[in-house]
Amino acid sequence: MESLKKRTSAFLFFFALVVSGCEGMPAPESAANPTDDFAPTFAGEAPDTFLSRLLDPRNEMPEDAVRNAYAFYEANQSIIKNKRYLTIIDFNASSRTKRMHLIDMNTGAIERYLVAHGKNSGNDFATMFSNVPETNKSSIGFYLTGTLYTGSNGLSMNLHGLESTNSNAYVRRIVVHGSDYVSDEIARTQPRLGRSLGCPAVDRRYYQSIITRLKEGSLYYIYYDAKAAAVSGAREEAPDPAMDLVPDEQGPAR
């Protein structure tokens, strides 16, 4: 992992560009974010203490991902405006598992959700990533959540990439939105979830609850460890005609 100093420096430079305004960026909502003055219970704790207090008895989140996310969260408190929640998406896990972990930084409670990856990132497992427009691949790394807007997928949340692996997220229109191709039924009955054009799409039943809490400056981390994937045997699957039974995102919206 790059040093926190380098990541933080790149983060601050990109954040300055974002807040100065981008062409086509939706105007910020006028109401103040209710989490602006929130003081996280876990702020300032040692990583081991933070890990021990999370309500994750089955260790469903990779320890390395949690440590990375918490270190970045601690190092960048001044520009993480929505401190209440920390999100970790584990792209080493199967798309049929609830690999999106939404952490309440006040209580340590963790909510888990299904989340899609880009259609060119892999079948059941995401193994290929890109920061290039029109690749229809997911991008890994740290993001800050942005404002909400209503688009072709309904209420959606902008994402602003903070690293070289995801710095084009806003330009690519990589956003969080609800989708019918992400559901418990598909995860249970099909060989993979439906896939997006790069967005971390979530179950339409829960998307409004998720994005209204995470909006406007929450830390959002899409994690992938290539070495762990190789050890576990999670690799790009051979083409399978059965995969075509699962709907994918179509049209210009991502």
HUNOR-V975677 format. One record per residue. N is the residue number from 1. RES is the residue in one letter. SS is DSSP state (helix for helix, strand for strand, loop for the rest). PSI is psi as a letter, one per 20 degrees, with the letter a starting at -180 (999 if undefined). NEAR is the number of other ideal C-beta (glycine too) atoms within 8 Angstrom. Layout:
BEGIN
n & res & ss & psi & near
N & RES & SS & PSI & NEAR
N & RES & SS & PSI & NEAR
END
This chain:
BEGIN
n & res & ss & psi & near
1 & M & loop & p & 3
2 & E & loop & q & 5
3 & S & loop & q & 6
4 & L & helix & h & 9
5 & K & helix & g & 6
6 & K & helix & g & 8
7 & R & helix & g & 13
8 & T & helix & g & 11
9 & S & helix & g & 8
10 & A & helix & h & 11
11 & F & helix & g & 13
12 & L & helix & h & 9
13 & F & helix & g & 8
14 & F & helix & h & 12
15 & F & helix & h & 12
16 & A & helix & h & 8
17 & L & helix & g & 8
18 & V & helix & g & 11
19 & V & helix & i & 6
20 & S & loop & i & 5
21 & G & loop & p & 5
22 & C & loop & q & 7
23 & E & loop & p & 4
24 & G & loop & i & 3
25 & M & loop & p & 10
26 & P & loop & q & 7
27 & A & loop & q & 5
28 & P & loop & q & 6
29 & E & loop & q & 7
30 & S & loop & h & 3
31 & A & loop & q & 4
32 & A & loop & q & 4
33 & N & loop & p & 10
34 & P & loop & i & 5
35 & T & loop & j & 11
36 & D & loop & h & 8
37 & D & loop & j & 4
38 & F & loop & p & 10
39 & A & loop & o & 6
40 & P & loop & p & 9
41 & T & loop & h & 8
42 & F & loop & i & 10
43 & A & loop & p & 10
44 & G & loop & i & 4
45 & E & loop & q & 8
46 & A & loop & q & 5
47 & P & helix & g & 9
48 & D & helix & h & 6
49 & T & helix & g & 8
50 & F & helix & g & 12
51 & L & helix & g & 11
52 & S & helix & h & 6
53 & R & helix & i & 8
54 & L & loop & q & 11
55 & L & loop & m & 7
56 & D & loop & m & 8
57 & P & loop & h & 4
58 & R & loop & j & 4
59 & N & loop & l & 6
60 & E & loop & i & 7
61 & M & loop & p & 12
62 & P & loop & p & 10
63 & E & helix & h & 8
64 & D & helix & h & 9
65 & A & helix & g & 13
66 & V & helix & g & 13
67 & R & helix & g & 10
68 & N & helix & g & 11
69 & A & helix & g & 14
70 & Y & helix & h & 13
71 & A & helix & g & 10
72 & F & helix & g & 14
73 & Y & helix & g & 12
74 & E & helix & g & 9
75 & A & helix & i & 8
76 & N & loop & k & 11
77 & Q & loop & h & 9
78 & S & loop & h & 4
79 & I & loop & j & 10
80 & I & loop & n & 12
81 & K & loop & h & 9
82 & N & loop & n & 15
83 & K & loop & i & 12
84 & R & loop & h & 11
85 & Y & strand & q & 12
86 & L & strand & p & 12
87 & T & strand & p & 13
88 & I & strand & p & 13
89 & I & strand & p & 13
90 & D & strand & n & 12
91 & F & loop & j & 14
92 & N & loop & i & 12
93 & A & loop & q & 8
94 & S & loop & q & 9
95 & S & loop & i & 16
96 & R & loop & i & 10
97 & T & loop & q & 8
98 & K & loop & n & 6
99 & R & loop & j & 13
100 & M & strand & o & 14
101 & H & strand & o & 13
102 & L & strand & o & 14
103 & I & strand & p & 12
104 & D & strand & o & 11
105 & M & loop & j & 13
106 & N & loop & h & 8
107 & T & loop & i & 6
108 & G & loop & i & 12
109 & A & loop & q & 7
110 & I & strand & p & 13
111 & E & strand & q & 7
112 & R & strand & p & 9
113 & Y & strand & q & 11
114 & L & loop & q & 16
115 & V & strand & p & 12
116 & A & loop & q & 17
117 & H & loop & r & 12
118 & G & strand & q & 15
119 & K & loop & h & 9
120 & N & loop & j & 8
121 & S & loop & i & 14
122 & G & loop & r & 10
123 & N & loop & d & 9
124 & D & loop & h & 9
125 & F & loop & p & 15
126 & A & loop & p & 12
127 & T & loop & i & 9
128 & M & loop & p & 9
129 & F & strand & q & 11
130 & S & loop & q & 9
131 & N & loop & j & 11
132 & V & loop & p & 7
133 & P & loop & q & 6
134 & E & loop & j & 4
135 & T & loop & i & 9
136 & N & loop & k & 8
137 & K & loop & q & 12
138 & S & strand & q & 13
139 & S & loop & p & 16
140 & I & loop & r & 10
141 & G & strand & a & 12
142 & F & strand & q & 14
143 & Y & strand & r & 14
144 & L & strand & p & 15
145 & T & strand & q & 16
146 & G & strand & b & 13
147 & T & strand & r & 12
148 & L & strand & q & 11
149 & Y & strand & r & 8
150 & T & strand & o & 6
151 & G & strand & b & 9
152 & S & loop & i & 6
153 & N & loop & j & 10
154 & G & strand & b & 9
155 & L & strand & p & 11
156 & S & strand & r & 13
157 & M & strand & p & 14
158 & N & strand & q & 13
159 & L & strand & q & 14
160 & H & strand & o & 13
161 & G & strand & q & 17
162 & L & loop & j & 14
163 & E & loop & r & 11
164 & S & loop & i & 7
165 & T & loop & i & 10
166 & N & loop & j & 16
167 & S & loop & i & 10
168 & N & loop & j & 11
169 & A & helix & g & 13
170 & Y & helix & g & 14
171 & V & helix & h & 6
172 & R & helix & i & 10
173 & R & loop & l & 8
174 & I & loop & o & 13
175 & V & strand & r & 12
176 & V & strand & p & 14
177 & H & strand & r & 15
178 & G & strand & q & 14
179 & S & strand & q & 15
180 & D & loop & i & 7
181 & Y & loop & j & 14
182 & V & loop & o & 15
183 & S & loop & q & 11
184 & D & helix & h & 7
185 & E & helix & g & 6
186 & I & helix & g & 12
187 & A & helix & h & 12
188 & R & helix & h & 7
189 & T & helix & i & 5
190 & Q & loop & r & 11
191 & P & loop & i & 8
192 & R & loop & r & 12
193 & L & loop & r & 13
194 & G & loop & r & 14
195 & R & loop & q & 14
196 & S & strand & a & 15
197 & L & loop & k & 9
198 & G & loop & i & 13
199 & C & loop & q & 14
200 & P & loop & m & 13
201 & A & loop & q & 14
202 & V & strand & r & 17
203 & D & strand & p & 12
204 & R & loop & h & 10
205 & R & loop & h & 6
206 & Y & loop & i & 10
207 & Y & helix & h & 15
208 & Q & helix & g & 8
209 & S & helix & h & 7
210 & I & helix & g & 12
211 & I & helix & h & 14
212 & T & helix & h & 8
213 & R & helix & h & 10
214 & L & helix & i & 14
215 & K & loop & q & 14
216 & E & loop & m & 11
217 & G & loop & k & 10
218 & S & loop & q & 17
219 & L & strand & p & 13
220 & Y & strand & o & 12
221 & Y & strand & o & 15
222 & I & strand & o & 13
223 & Y & strand & q & 15
224 & Y & loop & p & 10
225 & D & loop & o & 10
226 & A & helix & h & 6
227 & K & helix & g & 6
228 & A & helix & h & 10
229 & A & helix & g & 13
230 & A & helix & g & 8
231 & V & helix & g & 6
232 & S & helix & i & 7
233 & G & loop & j & 5
234 & A & loop & o & 8
235 & R & loop & r & 8
236 & E & loop & p & 7
237 & E & loop & q & 9
238 & A & loop & q & 3
239 & P & loop & p & 5
240 & D & loop & o & 8
241 & P & helix & h & 5
242 & A & helix & h & 7
243 & M & helix & h & 10
244 & D & helix & i & 5
245 & L & helix & i & 5
246 & V & loop & p & 13
247 & P & loop & q & 5
248 & D & loop & r & 9
249 & E & loop & p & 15
250 & Q & loop & q & 3
251 & G & loop & a & 5
252 & P & loop & h & 4
253 & A & loop & q & 10
254 & R & loop & 999 & 11
END
